[in-house]
Amino acid sequence: MTEEKLRSMRAELEQSREEYEKTLAKARQLQEAYMQVENKISETLSRFKTMLYGFFGKKNRVVMDFGLKPWKERSSSKAKTPEGTDKS
């Protein structure tokens, strides 16, 4: 192994590392741009959903025409027992 060969290998490694860092920086920029677009679309869809539920009502089945689910009535998760009886 000669000094020249070692210098050549080091230069090649440094060049590869530099290209990697540039590519990684570009990937981070693209990811940030993607996240911004995704957040903007999410906000727009959220406003659209709120508007539809506000206009038609949260339980109206018409919202199904827009791809939304009507809200369901909440039922009690505990079974109702007749007065004076203890379930335990």
Secondary structure, DSSP 8 states (H G I E B T S, - for coil): --HHHHHHHHHHHHHHHHHHHHHHHHHHHHHHHHHHHHHHHHHHHHHHHHHHHHHH-TT-GGGGGGT---------SS----TT----
